[in-house]
């Protein structure tokens, strides 16, 4: 089982403007290894914009994002190697089956030695669907394929934008266990979700936008 080092992700005085709208301003937060942080806010409050800023995919109007006390722009390669991001799009190839999609991830990114593709799929409830081209899977099953990639990566920091969209109740429960196990190993998670998620004994934080 993988064990991550002590790490932290911080936002310092972050502000975000889209068009002529100020979405949030002077936002400060810190998430430590072993914690899950849920981001809450109404539609249009800037949740997706915040996550994209934290991933380095967009720039804030002002402020900094720090990984272990250093601005992510000053250590782009280090931070990217520690990051697992799932956005609204699944980012999977429909002509490939789940195993082939995960093989592509292994070829492109650093992956864990203690998790194989079959086990990753089983952990998200896709046992028995390994050889079916993804274009034939349901929306919920495609989402599970996308989420299974997280289990293969060596990324400590998971930033997830509505990851349980299209999942049924069992899929949500399965993924909550995945998040809990990641945190127990010293991972840290920032997540948005319209569904209420609970994580047992895991330390949780909130960001309100």
GUDO-256457 format. One record per residue: y negated, x negated, z negated of N, C-alpha, C in turn. Coordinates in pm, whole numbers, m for minus. Layout:
# GUDO-256457
@nnorth = Y, neast = X, nup = Z, canorth = Y, caeast = X, caup = Z, cnorth = Y, ceast = X, cup = Z $
...
This chain:
# GUDO-256457
@nnorth = 119, neast = m84, nup = 0, canorth = 0, caeast = 0, caup = 0, cnorth = m124, ceast = m88, cup = 0 $
@nnorth = m220, neast = m50, nup = 83, canorth = m343, caeast = m127, caup = 93, cnorth = m431, ceast = m104, cup = m29 $
@nnorth = m500, neast = m209, nup = m73, canorth = m596, caeast = m199, caup = m183, cnorth = m726, ceast = m263, cup = m138 $
@nnorth = m833, neast = m186, nup = m141, canorth = m962, caeast = m232, caup = m92, cnorth = m1042, ceast = m299, cup = m203 $
@nnorth = m1133, neast = m388, nup = m165, canorth = m1219, caeast = m454, caup = m265, cnorth = m1328, ceast = m360, cup = m313 $
@nnorth = m1395, neast = m399, nup = m420, canorth = m1512, caeast = m324, caup = m466, cnorth = m1621, ceast = m332, cup = m359 $
@nnorth = m1666, neast = m217, nup = m316, canorth = m1770, caeast = m211, caup = m213, cnorth = m1859, ceast = m92, cup = m241 $
@nnorth = m1975, neast = m89, nup = m174, canorth = m2063, caeast = 26, caup = m190, cnorth = m2147, ceast = 44, cup = m64 $
@nnorth = m2177, neast = 169, nup = m37, canorth = m2266, caeast = 205, caup = 73, cnorth = m2388, ceast = 272, cup = 11 $
@nnorth = m2506, neast = 227, nup = 50, canorth = m2629, caeast = 279, caup = m9, cnorth = m2728, ceast = 323, cup = 98 $
@nnorth = m2798, neast = 429, nup = 69, canorth = m2914, caeast = 467, caup = 148, cnorth = m3037, ceast = 448, cup = 64 $
@nnorth = m3137, neast = 380, nup = 118, canorth = m3259, caeast = 348, caup = 44, cnorth = m3378, ceast = 410, cup = 116 $
@nnorth = m3439, neast = 510, nup = 52, canorth = m3562, caeast = 574, caup = 103, cnorth = m3548, ceast = 617, cup = 249 $
@nnorth = m3435, neast = 678, nup = 283, canorth = m3411, caeast = 719, caup = 421, cnorth = m3491, ceast = 844, cup = 456 $
@nnorth = m3548, neast = 842, nup = 574, canorth = m3611, caeast = 962, caup = 628, cnorth = m3570, ceast = 976, cup = 774 $
@nnorth = m3569, neast = 1101, nup = 821, canorth = m3524, caeast = 1129, caup = 956, cnorth = m3613, ceast = 1235, cup = 1018 $
@nnorth = m3660, neast = 1207, nup = 1139, canorth = m3741, caeast = 1301, caup = 1216, cnorth = m3671, ceast = 1326, cup = 1348 $
@nnorth = m3658, neast = 1455, nup = 1382, canorth = m3603, caeast = 1493, caup = 1512, cnorth = m3704, ceast = 1584, cup = 1581 $
@nnorth = m3755, neast = 1537, nup = 1696, canorth = m3863, caeast = 1610, caup = 1759, cnorth = m3986, ceast = 1603, cup = 1672 $
@nnorth = m4037, neast = 1719, nup = 1633, canorth = m4151, caeast = 1723, caup = 1543, cnorth = m4111, ceast = 1763, cup = 1402 $
@nnorth = m3980, neast = 1768, nup = 1377, canorth = m3931, caeast = 1817, caup = 1248, cnorth = m3887, ceast = 1702, cup = 1158 $
@nnorth = m3936, neast = 1703, nup = 1036, canorth = m3888, caeast = 1611, caup = 933, cnorth = m3764, ceast = 1673, cup = 869 $
@nnorth = m3649, neast = 1612, nup = 890, canorth = m3524, caeast = 1668, caup = 839, cnorth = m3500, ceast = 1632, cup = 693 $
@nnorth = m3525, neast = 1507, nup = 658, canorth = m3518, caeast = 1466, caup = 518, cnorth = m3604, ceast = 1343, cup = 500 $
@nnorth = m3641, neast = 1319, nup = 374, canorth = m3737, caeast = 1213, caup = 346, cnorth = m3706, ceast = 1151, cup = 211 $
@nnorth = m3725, neast = 1018, nup = 200, canorth = m3709, caeast = 944, caup = 74, cnorth = m3573, ceast = 970, cup = 10 $
@nnorth = m3469, neast = 970, nup = 93, canorth = m3334, caeast = 997, caup = 45, cnorth = m3270, ceast = 868, cup = m7 $
@nnorth = m3229, neast = 870, nup = m134, canorth = m3159, caeast = 757, caup = m195, cnorth = m3022, ceast = 803, cup = m242 $
@nnorth = m2921, neast = 721, nup = m220, canorth = m2787, caeast = 752, caup = m271, cnorth = m2705, ceast = 623, cup = m274 $
@nnorth = m2595, neast = 628, nup = m347, canorth = m2501, caeast = 516, caup = m351, cnorth = m2361, ceast = 572, cup = m368 $
@nnorth = m2268, neast = 524, nup = m286, canorth = m2127, caeast = 562, caup = m296, cnorth = m2045, ceast = 436, cup = m317 $
@nnorth = m1963, neast = 437, nup = m421, canorth = m1883, caeast = 321, caup = m457, cnorth = m1739, ceast = 335, cup = m409 $
@nnorth = m1669, neast = 224, nup = m406, canorth = m1526, caeast = 226, caup = m378, cnorth = m1456, ceast = 320, cup = m475 $
@nnorth = m1366, neast = 403, nup = m422, canorth = m1294, caeast = 498, caup = m505, cnorth = m1362, ceast = 632, cup = m521 $
@nnorth = m1474, neast = 653, nup = m450, canorth = m1549, caeast = 778, caup = m462, cnorth = m1552, ceast = 854, cup = m329 $
@nnorth = m1567, neast = 986, nup = m341, canorth = m1587, caeast = 1074, caup = m226, cnorth = m1721, ceast = 1143, cup = m243 $
@nnorth = m1805, neast = 1135, nup = m142, canorth = m1938, caeast = 1196, caup = m147, cnorth = m1945, ceast = 1307, cup = m42 $
@nnorth = m1976, neast = 1429, nup = m87, canorth = m1990, caeast = 1542, caup = 3, cnorth = m2138, ceast = 1568, cup = 31 $
@nnorth = m2170, neast = 1584, nup = 159, canorth = m2307, caeast = 1608, caup = 203, cnorth = m2323, ceast = 1757, cup = 231 $
@nnorth = m2420, neast = 1819, nup = 165, canorth = m2441, caeast = 1963, caup = 177, cnorth = m2580, ceast = 1990, cup = 233 $
@nnorth = m2590, neast = 2101, nup = 303, canorth = m2719, caeast = 2144, caup = 357, cnorth = m2699, ceast = 2255, cup = 457 $
@nnorth = m2803, neast = 2332, nup = 480, canorth = m2796, caeast = 2441, caup = 576, cnorth = m2785, ceast = 2384, cup = 718 $
@nnorth = m2746, neast = 2468, nup = 813, canorth = m2744, caeast = 2427, caup = 952, cnorth = m2883, ceast = 2379, cup = 993 $
@nnorth = m2886, neast = 2262, nup = 1056, canorth = m3014, caeast = 2205, caup = 1098, cnorth = m3083, ceast = 2122, cup = 992 $
@nnorth = m3018, neast = 2105, nup = 876, canorth = m3082, caeast = 2028, caup = 768, cnorth = m3076, ceast = 1878, cup = 793 $
@nnorth = m2989, neast = 1835, nup = 885, canorth = m2983, caeast = 1692, caup = 916, cnorth = m2854, ceast = 1624, cup = 872 $
@nnorth = m2749, neast = 1700, nup = 846, canorth = m2625, caeast = 1639, caup = 798, cnorth = m2565, ceast = 1544, cup = 902 $
@nnorth = m2553, neast = 1593, nup = 1026, canorth = m2498, caeast = 1507, caup = 1131, cnorth = m2590, ceast = 1388, cup = 1157 $
@nnorth = m2720, neast = 1411, nup = 1157, canorth = m2815, caeast = 1301, caup = 1178, cnorth = m2800, ceast = 1196, cup = 1070 $
@nnorth = m2781, neast = 1239, nup = 946, canorth = m2762, caeast = 1143, caup = 837, cnorth = m2637, ceast = 1059, cup = 860 $
@nnorth = m2526, neast = 1124, nup = 894, canorth = m2402, caeast = 1048, caup = 913, cnorth = m2415, ceast = 950, cup = 1028 $
@nnorth = m2482, neast = 989, nup = 1135, canorth = m2501, caeast = 898, caup = 1248, cnorth = m2588, ceast = 778, cup = 1208 $
@nnorth = m2686, neast = 801, nup = 1123, canorth = m2767, caeast = 690, caup = 1071, cnorth = m2681, ceast = 597, cup = 986 $
@nnorth = m2597, neast = 655, nup = 901, canorth = m2513, caeast = 573, caup = 814, cnorth = m2412, ceast = 490, cup = 893 $
@nnorth = m2371, neast = 541, nup = 1009, canorth = m2278, caeast = 466, caup = 1095, cnorth = m2348, ceast = 362, cup = 1181 $
@nnorth = m2480, neast = 367, nup = 1185, canorth = m2553, caeast = 277, caup = 1274, cnorth = m2563, ceast = 329, cup = 1415 $
@nnorth = m2530, neast = 457, nup = 1437, canorth = m2538, caeast = 517, caup = 1570, cnorth = m2677, ceast = 570, cup = 1601 $
@nnorth = m2760, neast = 584, nup = 1500, canorth = m2898, caeast = 629, caup = 1516, cnorth = m2984, ceast = 556, cup = 1413 $
@nnorth = m3112, neast = 548, nup = 1441, canorth = m3204, caeast = 480, caup = 1350, cnorth = m3278, ceast = 581, cup = 1264 $
@nnorth = m3300, neast = 549, nup = 1138, canorth = m3384, caeast = 636, caup = 1056, cnorth = m3531, ceast = 619, cup = 1092 $
@nnorth = m3612, neast = 718, nup = 1058, canorth = m3756, caeast = 704, caup = 1075, cnorth = m3807, ceast = 592, cup = 984 $
@nnorth = m3748, neast = 584, nup = 865, canorth = m3779, caeast = 476, caup = 772, cnorth = m3663, ceast = 463, cup = 675 $
@nnorth = m3659, neast = 351, nup = 604, canorth = m3554, caeast = 328, caup = 507, cnorth = m3445, ceast = 236, cup = 560 $
@nnorth = m3346, neast = 212, nup = 474, canorth = m3238, caeast = 119, caup = 505, cnorth = m3103, ceast = 177, cup = 466 $
@nnorth = m2999, neast = 132, nup = 537, canorth = m2861, caeast = 155, caup = 498, cnorth = m2800, ceast = 20, cup = 463 $
@nnorth = m2746, neast = 9, nup = 342, canorth = m2691, caeast = m117, caup = 294, cnorth = m2541, ceast = m106, cup = 275 $
@nnorth = m2469, neast = m209, nup = 317, canorth = m2327, caeast = m223, caup = 288, cnorth = m2311, ceast = m345, cup = 200 $
@nnorth = m2269, neast = m323, nup = 78, canorth = m2256, caeast = m431, caup = m21, cnorth = m2387, ceast = m508, cup = m36 $
@nnorth = m2497, neast = m431, nup = m38, canorth = m2628, caeast = m490, caup = m67, cnorth = m2699, ceast = m553, cup = 50 $
@nnorth = m2639, neast = m550, nup = 170, canorth = m2699, caeast = m612, caup = 288, cnorth = m2720, ceast = m504, cup = 394 $
@nnorth = m2836, neast = m506, nup = 459, canorth = m2866, caeast = m410, caup = 564, cnorth = m2757, ceast = m415, cup = 671 $
@nnorth = m2710, neast = m297, nup = 714, canorth = m2601, caeast = m295, caup = 812, cnorth = m2642, ceast = m358, cup = 945 $
@nnorth = m2772, neast = m357, nup = 977, canorth = m2818, caeast = m419, caup = 1101, cnorth = m2808, ceast = m570, cup = 1097 $
@nnorth = m2798, neast = m627, nup = 978, canorth = m2787, caeast = m772, caup = 964, cnorth = m2642, ceast = m819, cup = 958 $
@nnorth = m2548, neast = m724, nup = 957, canorth = m2406, caeast = m760, caup = 949, cnorth = m2324, ceast = m657, cup = 1028 $
@nnorth = m2369, neast = m634, nup = 1151, canorth = m2312, caeast = m527, caup = 1232, cnorth = m2160, ceast = m539, cup = 1247 $
@nnorth = m2110, neast = m657, nup = 1277, canorth = m1967, caeast = m675, caup = 1299, cnorth = m1888, ceast = m652, cup = 1170 $
@nnorth = m1939, neast = m703, nup = 1059, canorth = m1871, caeast = m685, caup = 931, cnorth = m1864, ceast = m538, cup = 894 $
@nnorth = m1977, neast = m468, nup = 909, canorth = m1980, caeast = m327, caup = 872, cnorth = m1892, ceast = m244, cup = 964 $
@nnorth = m1900, neast = m269, nup = 1093, canorth = m1821, caeast = m191, caup = 1189, cnorth = m1672, ceast = m206, cup = 1162 $
@nnorth = m1629, neast = m326, nup = 1122, canorth = m1488, caeast = m347, caup = 1093, cnorth = m1443, ceast = m273, cup = 967 $
@nnorth = m1538, neast = m234, nup = 883, canorth = m1508, caeast = m162, caup = 760, cnorth = m1522, ceast = m11, cup = 775 $
@nnorth = m1562, neast = 36, nup = 895, canorth = m1601, caeast = 175, caup = 915, cnorth = m1499, ceast = 254, cup = 995 $
@nnorth = m1465, neast = 373, nup = 945, canorth = m1388, caeast = 470, caup = 1021, cnorth = m1471, ceast = 596, cup = 1036 $
@nnorth = m1503, neast = 634, nup = 1159, canorth = m1592, caeast = 747, caup = 1184, cnorth = m1520, ceast = 852, cup = 1267 $
@nnorth = m1528, neast = 978, nup = 1223, canorth = m1481, caeast = 1092, caup = 1302, cnorth = m1595, ceast = 1191, cup = 1311 $
@nnorth = m1643, neast = 1214, nup = 1433, canorth = m1751, caeast = 1309, caup = 1455, cnorth = m1699, ceast = 1444, cup = 1500 $
@nnorth = m1787, neast = 1522, nup = 1564, canorth = m1747, caeast = 1655, caup = 1609, cnorth = m1642, ceast = 1650, cup = 1719 $
@nnorth = m1649, neast = 1549, nup = 1804, canorth = m1553, caeast = 1534, caup = 1913, cnorth = m1431, ceast = 1457, cup = 1864 $
@nnorth = m1313, neast = 1498, nup = 1913, canorth = m1190, caeast = 1435, caup = 1866, cnorth = m1172, ceast = 1294, cup = 1921 $
@nnorth = m1221, neast = 1269, nup = 2042, canorth = m1210, caeast = 1135, caup = 2098, cnorth = m1067, ceast = 1093, cup = 2130 $
@nnorth = m985, neast = 1189, nup = 2173, canorth = m847, caeast = 1158, caup = 2211, cnorth = m828, ceast = 1187, cup = 2360 $
@nnorth = m728, neast = 1125, nup = 2420, canorth = m697, caeast = 1143, caup = 2561, cnorth = m594, ceast = 1254, cup = 2578 $
@nnorth = m632, neast = 1361, nup = 2651, canorth = m544, caeast = 1475, caup = 2666, cnorth = m417, ceast = 1446, cup = 2741 $
@nnorth = m420, neast = 1348, nup = 2834, canorth = m300, caeast = 1317, caup = 2911, cnorth = m200, ceast = 1232, cup = 2832 $
@nnorth = m244, neast = 1176, nup = 2720, canorth = m156, caeast = 1096, caup = 2635, cnorth = m102, ceast = 1180, cup = 2522 $
@nnorth = 18, neast = 1148, nup = 2476, canorth = 71, caeast = 1216, caup = 2358, cnorth = 14, ceast = 1152, cup = 2231 $
@nnorth = 40, neast = 1212, nup = 2115, canorth = m17, caeast = 1155, caup = 1992, cnorth = 20, ceast = 1010, cup = 1969 $
@nnorth = 146, neast = 973, nup = 1993, canorth = 186, caeast = 834, caup = 1972, cnorth = 112, ceast = 740, cup = 2065 $
@nnorth = 94, neast = 782, nup = 2188, canorth = 23, caeast = 697, caup = 2285, cnorth = m125, ceast = 684, cup = 2248 $
@nnorth = m184, neast = 792, nup = 2198, canorth = m323, caeast = 783, caup = 2152, cnorth = m336, ceast = 685, cup = 2037 $
@nnorth = m241, neast = 688, nup = 1945, canorth = m248, caeast = 595, caup = 1832, cnorth = m218, ceast = 452, cup = 1875 $
@nnorth = m133, neast = 435, nup = 1976, canorth = m107, caeast = 300, caup = 2028, cnorth = m235, ceast = 241, cup = 2086 $
@nnorth = m317, neast = 325, nup = 2150, canorth = m444, caeast = 278, caup = 2205, cnorth = m538, ceast = 231, cup = 2094 $
@nnorth = m537, neast = 303, nup = 1981, canorth = m618, caeast = 261, caup = 1867, cnorth = m571, ceast = 125, cup = 1815 $
@nnorth = m441, neast = 109, nup = 1804, canorth = m387, caeast = m20, caup = 1758, cnorth = m430, ceast = m135, cup = 1848 $
@nnorth = m440, neast = m107, nup = 1976, canorth = m475, caeast = m212, caup = 2071, cnorth = m623, ceast = m250, cup = 2063 $
@nnorth = m707, neast = m158, nup = 2011, canorth = m851, caeast = m178, caup = 2016, cnorth = m914, ceast = m216, cup = 1882 $
@nnorth = m848, neast = m185, nup = 1772, canorth = m908, caeast = m207, caup = 1641, cnorth = m809, ceast = m273, cup = 1545 $
@nnorth = m864, neast = m327, nup = 1437, canorth = m779, caeast = m383, caup = 1332, cnorth = m708, ceast = m268, cup = 1260 $
@nnorth = m577, neast = m280, nup = 1243, canorth = m499, caeast = m173, caup = 1183, cnorth = m421, ceast = m224, cup = 1062 $
@nnorth = m369, neast = m130, nup = 986, canorth = m296, caeast = m162, caup = 864, cnorth = m153, ceast = m205, cup = 897 $
@nnorth = m99, neast = m293, nup = 813, canorth = 39, caeast = m337, caup = 829, cnorth = 138, ceast = m243, cup = 760 $
@nnorth = 87, neast = m159, nup = 668, canorth = 176, caeast = m76, caup = 587, cnorth = 185, ceast = 68, cup = 637 $
@nnorth = 135, neast = 96, nup = 757, canorth = 137, caeast = 231, caup = 811, cnorth = 167, ceast = 225, cup = 960 $
@nnorth = 273, neast = 296, nup = 1004, canorth = 299, caeast = 303, caup = 1147, cnorth = 253, ceast = 437, cup = 1201 $
@nnorth = 254, neast = 450, nup = 1334, canorth = 200, caeast = 570, caup = 1398, cnorth = 278, ceast = 695, cup = 1357 $
@nnorth = 411, neast = 684, nup = 1350, canorth = 491, caeast = 800, caup = 1313, cnorth = 457, ceast = 849, cup = 1172 $
@nnorth = 439, neast = 756, nup = 1080, canorth = 404, caeast = 794, caup = 942, cnorth = 265, ceast = 855, cup = 936 $
@nnorth = 172, neast = 800, nup = 1014, canorth = 37, caeast = 855, caup = 1016, cnorth = 38, ceast = 1000, cup = 1063 $
@nnorth = 113, neast = 1029, nup = 1168, canorth = 122, caeast = 1166, caup = 1218, cnorth = 191, ceast = 1257, cup = 1118 $
@nnorth = 293, neast = 1207, nup = 1051, canorth = 361, caeast = 1289, caup = 950, cnorth = 267, ceast = 1323, cup = 835 $
@nnorth = 181, neast = 1230, nup = 799, canorth = 87, caeast = 1252, caup = 688, cnorth = m14, ceast = 1363, cup = 717 $
@nnorth = m41, neast = 1389, nup = 844, canorth = m135, caeast = 1496, caup = 878, cnorth = m64, ceast = 1619, cup = 933 $
@nnorth = 68, neast = 1625, nup = 913, canorth = 144, caeast = 1745, caup = 948, cnorth = 178, ceast = 1758, cup = 1095 $
@nnorth = 193, neast = 1645, nup = 1166, canorth = 226, caeast = 1651, caup = 1308, cnorth = 366, ceast = 1599, cup = 1339 $
@nnorth = 452, neast = 1596, nup = 1239, canorth = 590, caeast = 1554, caup = 1264, cnorth = 654, ceast = 1650, cup = 1364 $
@nnorth = 717, neast = 1595, nup = 1467, canorth = 781, caeast = 1677, caup = 1570, cnorth = 695, ceast = 1699, cup = 1693 $
@nnorth = 567, neast = 1655, nup = 1687, canorth = 477, caeast = 1674, caup = 1801, cnorth = 439, ceast = 1540, cup = 1866 $
@nnorth = 512, neast = 1436, nup = 1831, canorth = 472, caeast = 1301, caup = 1872, cnorth = 469, ceast = 1282, cup = 2023 $
@nnorth = 559, neast = 1352, nup = 2096, canorth = 577, caeast = 1325, caup = 2239, cnorth = 515, ceast = 1431, cup = 2330 $
@nnorth = 439, neast = 1524, nup = 2273, canorth = 377, caeast = 1630, caup = 2352, cnorth = 238, ceast = 1585, cup = 2396 $
@nnorth = 208, neast = 1588, nup = 2525, canorth = 72, caeast = 1551, caup = 2568, cnorth = m33, ceast = 1632, cup = 2492 $
@nnorth = m139, neast = 1566, nup = 2451, canorth = m236, caeast = 1630, caup = 2363, cnorth = m306, ceast = 1750, cup = 2426 $
@nnorth = m309, neast = 1755, nup = 2558, canorth = m375, caeast = 1870, caup = 2623, cnorth = m299, ceast = 2000, cup = 2596 $
@nnorth = m173, neast = 1990, nup = 2556, canorth = m95, caeast = 2110, caup = 2527, cnorth = m99, ceast = 2149, cup = 2379 $
@nnorth = m163, neast = 2068, nup = 2297, canorth = m170, caeast = 2098, caup = 2154, cnorth = m281, ceast = 2198, cup = 2126 $
@nnorth = m270, neast = 2267, nup = 2013, canorth = m375, caeast = 2358, caup = 1970, cnorth = m498, ceast = 2279, cup = 1926 $
@nnorth = m610, neast = 2350, nup = 1907, canorth = m732, caeast = 2284, caup = 1861, cnorth = m710, ceast = 2216, cup = 1727 $
@nnorth = m638, neast = 2283, nup = 1636, canorth = m611, caeast = 2224, caup = 1506, cnorth = m521, ceast = 2102, cup = 1515 $
@nnorth = m423, neast = 2106, nup = 1604, canorth = m333, caeast = 1990, caup = 1620, cnorth = m407, ceast = 1872, cup = 1681 $
@nnorth = m496, neast = 1898, nup = 1775, canorth = m576, caeast = 1789, caup = 1832, cnorth = m663, ceast = 1725, cup = 1724 $
@nnorth = m717, neast = 1809, nup = 1635, canorth = m798, caeast = 1755, caup = 1527, cnorth = m713, ceast = 1667, cup = 1436 $
@nnorth = m590, neast = 1708, nup = 1412, canorth = m501, caeast = 1627, caup = 1328, cnorth = m472, ceast = 1492, cup = 1392 $
@nnorth = m457, neast = 1490, nup = 1524, canorth = m437, caeast = 1362, caup = 1593, cnorth = m558, ceast = 1271, cup = 1569 $
@nnorth = m677, neast = 1329, nup = 1583, canorth = m800, caeast = 1250, caup = 1562, cnorth = m805, ceast = 1194, cup = 1419 $
@nnorth = m768, neast = 1277, nup = 1322, canorth = m774, caeast = 1233, caup = 1183, cnorth = m665, ceast = 1131, cup = 1150 $
@nnorth = m552, neast = 1140, nup = 1219, canorth = m443, caeast = 1046, caup = 1191, cnorth = m482, ceast = 902, cup = 1223 $
@nnorth = m580, neast = 885, nup = 1311, canorth = m625, caeast = 749, caup = 1345, cnorth = m681, ceast = 677, cup = 1223 $
@nnorth = m742, neast = 754, nup = 1132, canorth = m798, caeast = 693, caup = 1012, cnorth = m691, ceast = 622, cup = 931 $
@nnorth = m571, neast = 679, nup = 929, canorth = m463, caeast = 623, caup = 848, cnorth = m412, ceast = 491, cup = 903 $
@nnorth = m435, neast = 467, nup = 1031, canorth = m389, caeast = 341, caup = 1090, cnorth = m490, ceast = 229, cup = 1074 $
@nnorth = m618, neast = 264, nup = 1064, canorth = m721, caeast = 161, caup = 1061, cnorth = m726, ceast = 93, cup = 924 $
@nnorth = m782, neast = m26, nup = 925, canorth = m804, caeast = m99, caup = 801, cnorth = m943, ceast = m71, cup = 744 $
@nnorth = m1007, neast = 36, nup = 792, canorth = m1144, caeast = 68, caup = 749, cnorth = m1147, ceast = 118, cup = 606 $
@nnorth = m1239, neast = 67, nup = 527, canorth = m1255, caeast = 110, caup = 388, cnorth = m1347, ceast = 230, cup = 378 $
@nnorth = m1452, neast = 233, nup = 460, canorth = m1555, caeast = 337, caup = 452, cnorth = m1530, ceast = 441, cup = 561 $
@nnorth = m1498, neast = 564, nup = 519, canorth = m1477, caeast = 673, caup = 614, cnorth = m1599, ceast = 764, cup = 613 $
@nnorth = m1657, neast = 787, nup = 729, canorth = m1770, caeast = 878, caup = 745, cnorth = m1726, ceast = 989, cup = 839 $
@nnorth = m1720, neast = 1112, nup = 788, canorth = m1650, caeast = 1220, caup = 856, cnorth = m1740, ceast = 1343, cup = 867 $
@nnorth = m1763, neast = 1386, nup = 990, canorth = m1851, caeast = 1500, caup = 1017, cnorth = m1766, ceast = 1624, cup = 1048 $
@nnorth = m1759, neast = 1716, nup = 954, canorth = m1680, caeast = 1838, caup = 967, cnorth = m1537, ceast = 1808, cup = 1012 $
@nnorth = m1465, neast = 1722, nup = 940, canorth = m1332, caeast = 1680, caup = 985, cnorth = m1227, ceast = 1790, cup = 982 $
@nnorth = m1245, neast = 1894, nup = 899, canorth = m1141, caeast = 1997, caup = 888, cnorth = m1168, ceast = 2118, cup = 978 $
@nnorth = m1267, neast = 2106, nup = 1068, canorth = m1290, caeast = 2212, caup = 1166, cnorth = m1162, ceast = 2237, cup = 1245 $
@nnorth = m1125, neast = 2363, nup = 1259, canorth = m1007, caeast = 2408, caup = 1336, cnorth = m875, ceast = 2391, cup = 1261 $
@nnorth = m878, neast = 2332, nup = 1143, canorth = m755, caeast = 2319, caup = 1066, cnorth = m725, ceast = 2448, cup = 990 $
@nnorth = m596, neast = 2481, nup = 980, canorth = m557, caeast = 2594, caup = 897, cnorth = m553, ceast = 2550, cup = 751 $
@nnorth = m518, neast = 2645, nup = 663, canorth = m521, caeast = 2617, caup = 519, cnorth = m432, ceast = 2499, cup = 483 $
@nnorth = m312, neast = 2493, nup = 545, canorth = m221, caeast = 2383, caup = 515, cnorth = m277, ceast = 2251, cup = 566 $
@nnorth = m341, neast = 2255, nup = 684, canorth = m401, caeast = 2134, caup = 738, cnorth = m512, ceast = 2081, cup = 649 $
@nnorth = m593, neast = 2172, nup = 595, canorth = m699, caeast = 2131, caup = 503, cnorth = m639, ceast = 2068, cup = 378 $
@nnorth = m535, neast = 2132, nup = 323, canorth = m469, caeast = 2078, caup = 203, cnorth = m411, ceast = 1941, cup = 230 $
@nnorth = m346, neast = 1925, nup = 345, canorth = m287, caeast = 1795, caup = 381, cnorth = m396, ceast = 1688, cup = 389 $
@nnorth = m510, neast = 1724, nup = 449, canorth = m613, caeast = 1623, caup = 468, cnorth = m684, ceast = 1590, cup = 337 $
@nnorth = m696, neast = 1686, nup = 248, canorth = m752, caeast = 1656, caup = 117, cnorth = m667, ceast = 1551, cup = 46 $
@nnorth = m534, neast = 1560, nup = 60, canorth = m446, caeast = 1458, caup = 0, cnorth = m468, ceast = 1322, cup = 63 $
@nnorth = m488, neast = 1322, nup = 195, canorth = m517, caeast = 1196, caup = 264, cnorth = m644, ceast = 1132, cup = 208 $
@nnorth = m748, neast = 1213, nup = 188, canorth = m873, caeast = 1160, caup = 133, cnorth = m856, ceast = 1111, cup = m9 $
@nnorth = m783, neast = 1186, nup = m90, canorth = m758, caeast = 1145, caup = m228, cnorth = m685, ceast = 1011, cup = m232 $
@nnorth = m582, neast = 997, nup = m148, canorth = m505, caeast = 872, caup = m147, cnorth = m592, ceast = 754, cup = m102 $
@nnorth = m679, neast = 780, nup = m6, canorth = m769, caeast = 673, caup = 40, cnorth = m861, ceast = 628, cup = m73 $
@nnorth = m916, neast = 725, nup = m145, canorth = m1004, caeast = 690, caup = m258, cnorth = m928, ceast = 617, cup = m368 $
@nnorth = m805, neast = 659, nup = m395, canorth = m725, caeast = 594, caup = m499, cnorth = m696, ceast = 448, cup = m465 $
@nnorth = m696, neast = 416, nup = m337, canorth = m673, caeast = 277, caup = m294, cnorth = m803, ceast = 196, cup = m288 $
@nnorth = m914, neast = 258, nup = m330, canorth = m1042, caeast = 188, caup = m329, cnorth = m1126, ceast = 217, cup = m207 $
@nnorth = m1084, neast = 316, nup = m126, canorth = m1165, caeast = 357, caup = m13, cnorth = m1284, ceast = 439, cup = m61 $
@nnorth = m1382, neast = 455, nup = 26, canorth = m1494, caeast = 544, caup = m5, cnorth = m1518, ceast = 634, cup = 115 $
@nnorth = m1560, neast = 757, nup = 85, canorth = m1569, caeast = 861, caup = 188, cnorth = m1702, ceast = 933, cup = 177 $
@nnorth = m1768, neast = 955, nup = 290, canorth = m1880, caeast = 1049, caup = 301, cnorth = m1838, ceast = 1156, cup = 400 $
@nnorth = m1855, neast = 1282, nup = 361, canorth = m1798, caeast = 1391, caup = 440, cnorth = m1890, ceast = 1512, cup = 438 $
@nnorth = m1902, neast = 1578, nup = 552, canorth = m1963, caeast = 1710, caup = 558, cnorth = m1853, ceast = 1811, cup = 587 $
@nnorth = m1866, neast = 1929, nup = 530, canorth = m1768, caeast = 2035, caup = 556, cnorth = m1826, ceast = 2169, cup = 516 $
@nnorth = m1807, neast = 2268, nup = 602, canorth = m1847, caeast = 2404, caup = 567, cnorth = m1748, ceast = 2467, cup = 469 $
@nnorth = m1629, neast = 2408, nup = 458, canorth = m1529, caeast = 2458, caup = 365, cnorth = m1539, ceast = 2382, cup = 233 $
@nnorth = m1517, neast = 2455, nup = 123, canorth = m1518, caeast = 2392, caup = m8, cnorth = m1394, ceast = 2303, cup = m23 $
@nnorth = m1415, neast = 2176, nup = m54, canorth = m1305, caeast = 2082, caup = m70, cnorth = m1303, ceast = 2033, cup = m214 $
@nnorth = m1184, neast = 2019, nup = m269, canorth = m1168, caeast = 1970, caup = m406, cnorth = m1075, ceast = 1850, cup = m405 $
@nnorth = m1100, neast = 1758, nup = m498, canorth = m1028, caeast = 1631, caup = m494, cnorth = m971, ceast = 1589, cup = m629 $
@nnorth = m934, neast = 1683, nup = m711, canorth = m865, caeast = 1651, caup = m835, cnorth = m943, ceast = 1556, cup = m922 $
@nnorth = m879, neast = 1444, nup = m957, canorth = m939, caeast = 1349, caup = m1051, cnorth = m1030, ceast = 1246, cup = m984 $
@nnorth = m1045, neast = 1254, nup = m851, canorth = m1127, caeast = 1156, caup = m780, cnorth = m1274, ceast = 1177, cup = m814 $
@nnorth = m1345, neast = 1067, nup = m837, canorth = m1489, caeast = 1074, caup = m862, cnorth = m1560, ceast = 1125, cup = m737 $
@nnorth = m1639, neast = 1231, nup = m751, canorth = m1710, caeast = 1287, caup = m636, cnorth = m1860, ceast = 1286, cup = m661 $
@nnorth = m1934, neast = 1272, nup = m553, canorth = m2080, caeast = 1277, caup = m556, cnorth = m2127, ceast = 1380, cup = m456 $
@nnorth = m2254, neast = 1417, nup = m467, canorth = m2315, caeast = 1514, caup = m377, cnorth = m2445, ceast = 1458, cup = m321 $
@nnorth = m2469, neast = 1487, nup = m195, canorth = m2600, caeast = 1465, caup = m135, cnorth = m2647, ceast = 1602, cup = m86 $
@nnorth = m2761, neast = 1645, nup = m133, canorth = m2818, caeast = 1774, caup = m93, cnorth = m2934, ceast = 1750, cup = 5 $
@nnorth = m2926, neast = 1812, nup = 121, canorth = m3034, caeast = 1800, caup = 219, cnorth = m3110, ceast = 1932, cup = 229 $
